[in-house]
Amino acid sequence: MTPFMHAVLDRSGSVGPRTQPSHARTLARATDAQFVVRALAEQLVSEANAVLAEPIGLVDEVGDGRFAFVLTHRDRTARVETVVHGRNAVAHLGGEPRELTSEDELQALVLSLLS
């Protein structure tokens, strides 16, 4: 089992992810960042679901000048989104112009769905 799988089973002391205000980036950089976070989310969800009785859902959404993925567990959701404005884009977390402070904070986001 991976350290993240142990954290999923333990769940004690899990805190929400650290975030910061997001800023406009070129569309290429914003798309790359969204892709990296989405790929990591898939890995973490797969690891978590291997040890959970009730799985975490992962759904992609695309369209209308934005692309996103939504994580769900029971009645909790977390939406990670990139909103396009011309040749720039801004990251949004939970509908607000915020972003995770690092890719490592995605683990905290996933764990926060379980608590």
C-alpha positions as CSV (number, residue, x, y, z in Angstrom):
1,M,0.0,0.0,0.0
2,T,1.1,3.5,-0.7
3,P,1.5,6.2,1.9
4,F,-1.6,8.0,0.4
5,M,-3.7,4.8,0.8
6,H,-2.6,4.7,4.5
7,A,-3.7,8.4,4.9
8,V,-7.1,7.5,3.3
9,L,-7.6,4.7,5.8
10,D,-6.4,6.8,8.8
11,R,-8.3,10.0,8.0
12,S,-7.4,11.5,11.4
13,G,-5.9,14.9,11.3
14,S,-6.8,15.6,7.7
15,V,-7.0,19.3,7.0
16,G,-8.2,21.1,3.9
17,P,-5.7,22.1,1.2
18,R,-3.7,25.3,1.2
19,T,-4.9,27.6,-1.5
20,Q,-3.9,31.0,-2.8
21,P,-5.6,33.6,-5.1
22,S,-5.1,32.6,-8.7
23,H,-4.0,34.9,-11.4
24,A,-4.3,35.0,-15.2
25,R,-1.8,32.9,-17.1
26,T,-1.4,32.3,-20.8
27,L,-3.8,29.7,-22.0
28,A,-1.0,27.2,-22.7
29,R,0.4,27.5,-19.1
30,A,-3.1,27.3,-17.6
31,T,-4.0,24.3,-19.7
32,D,-0.8,22.5,-18.7
33,A,-1.4,23.2,-15.0
34,Q,-4.9,21.8,-15.3
35,F,-3.7,18.7,-17.1
36,V,-1.0,18.0,-14.5
37,V,-3.5,18.4,-11.6
38,R,-6.1,16.3,-13.4
39,A,-3.7,13.5,-14.0
40,L,-2.6,13.5,-10.4
41,A,-6.2,13.5,-9.3
42,E,-6.9,10.4,-11.3
43,Q,-3.9,8.6,-9.7
44,L,-5.0,9.7,-6.2
45,V,-8.6,8.7,-6.8
46,S,-7.5,5.3,-8.0
47,E,-5.4,4.7,-4.9
48,A,-8.2,5.9,-2.6
49,N,-10.8,3.8,-4.3
50,A,-8.7,0.7,-3.9
51,V,-9.2,1.0,-0.1
52,L,-12.6,2.7,0.2
53,A,-16.0,1.0,0.5
54,E,-17.7,4.0,-1.0
55,P,-15.6,5.3,-4.0
56,I,-14.7,8.8,-4.9
57,G,-16.1,9.9,-8.2
58,L,-14.2,11.8,-10.8
59,V,-16.0,13.5,-13.6
60,D,-14.6,15.7,-16.4
61,E,-16.5,18.8,-17.6
62,V,-15.6,20.7,-20.8
63,G,-17.4,23.6,-22.6
64,D,-18.5,27.2,-22.6
65,G,-15.0,28.6,-22.1
66,R,-14.0,26.4,-19.2
67,F,-12.7,22.9,-18.5
68,A,-12.9,21.2,-15.1
69,F,-13.0,18.0,-13.1
70,V,-15.2,17.4,-10.1
71,L,-14.4,15.0,-7.3
72,T,-17.3,13.7,-5.3
73,H,-17.7,11.5,-2.2
74,R,-21.1,11.1,-0.5
75,D,-22.5,14.6,-0.2
76,R,-19.2,16.4,-0.7
77,T,-17.8,17.8,-3.9
78,A,-14.6,19.6,-5.0
79,R,-14.4,21.4,-8.4
80,V,-11.1,22.2,-10.0
81,E,-11.6,24.4,-13.0
82,T,-9.8,26.6,-15.5
83,V,-11.8,29.5,-17.0
84,V,-10.7,30.8,-20.3
85,H,-10.7,34.6,-21.1
86,G,-9.4,35.1,-24.6
87,R,-5.7,34.0,-24.7
88,N,-5.5,33.8,-20.9
89,A,-7.1,31.6,-18.3
90,V,-7.6,31.6,-14.5
91,A,-7.7,28.6,-12.2
92,H,-10.8,28.3,-10.0
93,L,-11.4,26.1,-7.0
94,G,-14.9,25.6,-5.7
95,G,-16.1,28.4,-8.0
96,E,-13.7,31.0,-6.7
97,P,-10.6,32.3,-8.4
98,R,-8.2,30.3,-6.2
99,E,-5.7,27.6,-6.8
100,L,-3.9,25.0,-4.8
101,T,-0.5,26.2,-3.5
102,S,1.2,23.1,-5.0
103,E,0.3,19.8,-6.6
104,D,0.9,18.2,-3.2
105,E,-2.2,20.0,-1.8
106,L,-4.3,17.8,-4.1
107,Q,-3.8,15.0,-1.6
108,A,-5.2,17.3,1.1
109,L,-8.2,18.2,-1.1
110,V,-9.0,14.5,-1.7
111,L,-8.6,13.7,2.0
112,S,-10.9,16.6,2.9
113,L,-13.7,14.9,0.9
114,L,-13.5,11.9,3.2
115,S,-13.7,13.7,6.6
